[in-house]
């Protein structure tokens, strides 16, 4: 008597929804979820648009943001340091109740408030004053040569306008501002006339509005060594011309020495 192999029933066909789940939704969904977790809690990159951080950051560059730092700071572990370059969501300006002047359109489909990138100048509890383009912390003038040397050379350092002589655009008679707890006073490196819309315009920034600290320039890989600015240009972006040798552009973003030593 011979043993015949047992016959197995054919596998039931996989339904459309099961196939859709296993072949498309699950693998792509897991990849998207993983990417969201990485960019929310580990690191992300953001692009620099505009000239408010010139000459130290150029429009079109991309910087790395370690997101875990911000989560630690929100829970009271560590803090940002003077001179750090921060990415944040600006508050709506009180003179613009609809916020239209601050919004950016996405191909005409909807509008949103873009993140900004500026440098941390004043810490919580400090008194800040601006006079003739100079910045004072607790009565002591800080060293701004990391940016003003460039603007002096270009002939564009603004020392005379109202914006260069006030701590608050909305309170022009206010000579000194005390930064509230859990807030930071931020300024752009561009020191031309209204070259940067920053805390002089919308006030100190709460820590919960800060997305993170820019730590490294990732893109582009190369750059020109010289950047010149035409002070008479009607457009800040068009006023810059690049020249000189081509060098590598990867670099770590550290606080300037003049800001590290402020007491």
C-alpha positions in Angstrom: 0.0 0.0 0.0 1.4 3.3 -1.0 1.1 6.6 0.9 -0.2 9.3 -1.4 0.7 12.9 -0.5 -2.0 14.7 1.2 -3.7 17.4 -0.8 -3.9 20.9 0.6 -6.6 23.3 0.0 -5.6 26.3 -2.2 -5.0 29.5 -0.3 -7.9 31.9 -0.2 -7.4 34.9 -2.4 -6.4 38.0 -0.6 -9.0 40.7 -0.7 -8.5 44.1 -2.1 -8.5 46.0 1.2 -6.1 43.5 2.8 -3.7 43.7 -0.1 -3.9 47.5 0.0 -3.1 47.5 3.7 -0.2 45.0 3.5 1.4 46.3 0.3 0.8 50.1 0.4 -0.7 51.6 3.6 1.3 49.7 6.2 4.8 50.0 4.7 4.4 53.6 3.5 2.6 54.6 6.7 5.4 53.2 8.8 7.9 55.1 6.8 6.0 58.3 7.1 5.4 57.8 10.9 9.1 57.1 11.4 10.0 60.3 9.5 7.6 62.4 11.6 9.1 61.0 14.8 12.6 61.8 13.6 11.9 65.3 12.5 9.8 66.0 15.7 12.0 64.6 18.3 15.5 64.0 16.9 16.5 66.5 14.1 15.3 68.3 11.1 16.6 70.8 8.6 15.2 74.2 7.6 16.0 76.6 4.7 17.1 80.2 5.1 15.1 82.6 3.1 15.9 86.3 2.8 18.8 88.4 4.0 18.0 89.1 7.7 20.9 86.9 8.9 23.5 88.2 6.4 26.4 88.1 6.4 26.5 85.0 8.6 23.7 83.0 6.9 22.8 83.4 3.2 19.5 82.9 1.6 19.2 79.4 0.2 21.3 77.7 2.8 19.9 74.9 4.9 20.7 74.3 8.5 20.4 71.4 10.9 18.1 71.7 14.0 18.5 69.1 16.8 14.9 68.9 17.9 15.6 66.9 21.1 17.3 70.1 22.6 14.0 72.0 22.5 12.1 69.2 24.2 14.7 69.1 26.9 14.6 72.9 27.4 10.8 72.9 27.6 11.1 70.5 30.5 13.7 72.7 32.3 16.8 70.7 31.2 19.4 73.1 29.9 18.8 76.3 28.1 19.7 78.3 25.0 22.8 80.5 25.2 23.4 84.1 24.0 24.5 84.1 20.4 22.6 80.9 19.5 20.8 81.1 16.2 17.1 80.1 16.8 14.2 79.1 14.6 10.8 80.2 15.9 7.2 81.0 15.1 6.8 84.8 15.4 3.8 86.2 17.3 1.0 88.0 15.4 1.8 91.7 15.4 -0.8 93.8 17.4 -1.1 96.4 14.7 -2.0 93.7 12.2 -5.0 91.9 13.8 -5.6 89.7 10.8 -1.9 88.9 10.5 -2.0 89.2 6.7 1.3 91.1 6.5 3.0 88.2 8.2 1.5 85.4 6.2 3.0 83.5 3.3 0.8 82.0 0.6 1.2 78.4 -0.5 0.5 78.6 -4.3 -2.6 80.6 -3.5 -4.3 77.6 -1.8 -3.8 78.7 1.8 -1.7 81.1 3.9 0.5 80.3 6.8 2.9 82.0 9.2 6.4 81.1 8.2 9.1 80.3 10.8 11.8 82.9 11.2 15.5 82.5 12.0 17.3 85.1 14.3 20.1 85.3 16.8 19.6 85.2 20.6 20.7 88.5 22.1 18.9 88.9 25.4 18.1 86.3 28.1 15.2 86.2 30.5 15.4 88.9 33.2 18.0 91.0 31.4 17.5 94.7 30.5 18.0 95.5 26.8 18.6 98.9 25.3 19.4 100.0 21.7 21.0 103.3 20.9 22.7 104.4 17.7 22.7 100.9 16.5 24.6 99.7 19.6 23.0 97.0 21.9 23.3 97.2 25.7 22.7 94.4 28.1 22.1 95.5 31.7 23.8 98.8 30.8 26.9 97.2 29.2 27.5 97.6 25.5 28.0 94.2 23.8 30.5 93.4 21.1 28.6 93.2 17.7 31.7 93.2 15.5 30.8 89.7 14.3 28.2 91.5 12.1 28.7 95.3 12.3 32.3 95.1 10.9 30.7 93.7 7.7 28.0 96.4 7.5 30.5 99.2 8.2 32.6 97.9 5.3 29.5 98.0 3.0 28.6 101.4 4.3 25.2 100.3 5.4 25.3 100.0 9.2 22.2 101.8 10.3 22.8 104.0 13.4 20.4 106.8 12.7 16.9 105.5 11.9 14.2 105.1 14.6 14.6 101.3 14.3 18.3 101.6 15.3 17.4 103.7 18.3 14.5 101.9 20.0 13.9 98.7 21.7 10.3 98.5 20.7 8.8 99.7 17.4 5.4 100.1 19.1 6.8 102.0 22.1 9.4 104.4 20.6 9.8 106.2 23.9 10.7 103.1 25.8 14.4 103.3 26.4 14.9 99.9 28.1 13.1 96.6 28.1 13.2 93.9 30.8 12.8 90.5 29.1 10.1 88.4 30.8 10.7 85.0 32.3 10.9 82.2 29.7 11.3 84.7 26.9 14.3 85.6 24.6 15.1 88.8 22.8 16.2 87.9 19.2 17.7 90.0 16.5 18.8 89.4 12.9 22.5 90.0 11.9 21.4 92.3 9.1 22.1 95.8 10.5 20.8 97.9 7.5 17.7 100.1 7.8 15.0 97.6 8.9 17.2 94.8 7.5 15.6 92.4 10.0 12.1 92.1 11.4 12.8 90.8 14.9 12.1 91.4 18.6 12.3 95.1 18.1 9.2 94.6 15.9 7.2 91.9 17.7 8.8 91.7 21.1 10.5 88.9 23.1 9.8 85.3 22.0 8.4 82.7 24.5 10.4 79.5 24.7 7.4 77.5 23.6 7.4 79.3 20.3 11.0 78.2 19.5 11.4 75.3 17.2 15.1 74.8 17.9 18.7 75.9 17.5 20.5 76.0 14.2 23.8 74.1 14.7 25.2 73.2 11.3 25.1 74.5 7.7 24.3 71.5 5.5 23.6 73.0 2.1 24.9 74.1 -0.3 28.2 72.1 -0.1 30.2 75.0 -1.6 30.1 78.8 -1.4 31.8 81.9 -2.7 34.1 83.6 -0.2 33.0 87.2 -0.9 29.5 88.7 -0.6 28.9 92.4 -1.3 25.8 94.5 -0.7 24.6 97.5 -2.7 23.2 99.8 0.0 21.1 101.6 -2.7 19.4 98.5 -4.0 15.6 98.7 -3.8 15.5 94.9 -3.0 17.6 93.5 -0.2 17.8 90.1 -1.9 18.9 91.6 -5.2 21.4 93.8 -3.5 23.8 91.0 -2.8 26.5 89.8 -5.2 28.8 86.9 -4.7 32.4 86.7 -5.8 35.8 85.3 -4.9 37.1 81.8 -4.5 34.9 78.8 -4.1 35.3 76.9 -0.8 33.5 74.2 1.2 30.4 75.5 3.0 29.8 72.9 5.7 30.3 74.6 9.0 29.3 74.5 12.7 27.3 77.5 13.9 28.7 78.7 17.2 27.9 81.8 19.2 30.3 84.7 18.4 33.0 85.3 21.0 31.8 88.8 21.6 28.4 87.5 22.8 29.8 84.5 24.8 31.7 86.9 27.1 28.7 89.2 28.0 28.1 89.2 31.7 
